[in-house]
């Protein structure tokens, strides 16, 4: 079990309300634009949580896999998208995605990378499941100095330098790498009420050769 799983088990039922205070739907829109999905696409949402990205992907994709290590978060996702027939939910650790090599047109991950133990390995695993010409798309936090986020939200990483994200995507064998601003901040306040954070969000993508 990862360090973040107890946290997400605890907050699953109120995550959607929390997420609305952290960032807006513009983050989802930026990720889906970068994915440049072909008609009839098959897509994986890694670290899907309660289905934030899937809500935008399901109407435009043929098949969506919502993958997350937290059964509690997936239970909420299933309720959120009840009746949607082209989504398959799977409990899965990001280091070992339960999909074959080259099986999806795109693998997306929103606010997932800063919870992983090894971000470079997580990106390589996402790239593994993408077919030639497909894309890996990440939306996550820029580097920040708010250490309380690591304590209170089970973050493993205080955001990322964009140069590192670019290098990890390229090292995973991806080309046409782009790392850019979403134009949104992730906003959160400490439970102690003593400090607040407004951290810029990046969108990054690379295409599998």
Secondary structure, 3 states (H helix, E strand, C coil): CCCCHHHHHHHHHHHHHHHHHHCCCHHHHHHHHHHCCCCCCEEEEECCCCCHHHHHHCCCCCEEEEEECCHHHHHHHHHHCCCCCCEEEEECCCCCCCCCCCCEEEEEEECCHHHCCCHHHHHHHHHHHEEEEEEEEEEEEECCCCCHHHHHCCCCCCCECHHHHHHHHHHCCEEEEEEEEEEEEEEEECCCCCCEEEEEEEEEEEEEC
